[in-house]
Amino acid sequence: AMSIIHTLYLHPELNILLISDQDVTFLLRPGLNRIYQIDSHICGQYCSLIPFAGPLQVKTDGLKWNLDETMELNFHTLISTSNAYSEPRNQCVTIDTPQSLIWSMTFITQE
């Protein structure tokens, strides 16, 4: 699994999606990122922001627990692996990040 995450960082120019039975994971590029369709019936409840490349400060909007420049994502202090969407859900979530960042979100499978 870590090798696959590493590949996302090795090839940031590619739009690689890691899709499992319950979630989709991809690399957010530096700058302002918008993730749409979170109000879709197939979008799950949880999302994650994981700072594999090192400590960073991000600003988010549309999450239950938004992050701002006073908080640092860091494996030694805070990683946002059990976040959720604001209620009522916005049409999109925005994440402003100074460097690449892993985003993961759950989805609901149709059986």
ChimeraX attribute file (.defattr): number of C-alpha atoms within 10 A of each C-alpha:
attribute: neighborCount
match mode: 1-to-1
recipient: residues
	/A:1	5
	/A:2	7
	/A:3	7
	/A:4	10
	/A:5	15
	/A:6	12
	/A:7	12
	/A:8	22
	/A:9	19
	/A:10	10
	/A:11	11
	/A:12	14
	/A:13	10
	/A:14	10
	/A:15	11
	/A:16	13
	/A:17	12
	/A:18	14
	/A:19	14
	/A:20	10
	/A:21	9
	/A:22	11
	/A:23	17
	/A:24	15
	/A:25	20
	/A:26	19
	/A:27	24
	/A:28	24
	/A:29	18
	/A:30	14
	/A:31	12
	/A:32	14
	/A:33	15
	/A:34	13
	/A:35	13
	/A:36	12
	/A:37	13
	/A:38	19
	/A:39	14
	/A:40	12
	/A:41	9
	/A:42	13
	/A:43	16
	/A:44	18
	/A:45	15
	/A:46	17
	/A:47	22
	/A:48	17
	/A:49	21
	/A:50	21
	/A:51	22
	/A:52	18
	/A:53	14
	/A:54	13
	/A:55	17
	/A:56	17
	/A:57	17
	/A:58	24
	/A:59	17
	/A:60	19
	/A:61	18
	/A:62	20
	/A:63	20
	/A:64	15
	/A:65	14
	/A:66	19
	/A:67	18
	/A:68	14
	/A:69	10
	/A:70	8
	/A:71	14
	/A:72	17
	/A:73	20
	/A:74	17
	/A:75	14
	/A:76	8
	/A:77	9
	/A:78	13
	/A:79	17
	/A:80	18
	/A:81	14
	/A:82	12
	/A:83	17
	/A:84	20
	/A:85	21
	/A:86	15
	/A:87	9
	/A:88	9
	/A:89	16
	/A:90	16
	/A:91	13
	/A:92	17
	/A:93	19
	/A:94	17
	/A:95	26
	/A:96	20
	/A:97	18
	/A:98	14
	/A:99	16
	/A:100	20
	/A:101	24
	/A:102	18
	/A:103	19
	/A:104	20
	/A:105	22
	/A:106	20
	/A:107	21
	/A:108	14
	/A:109	11
	/A:110	5
	/A:111	3
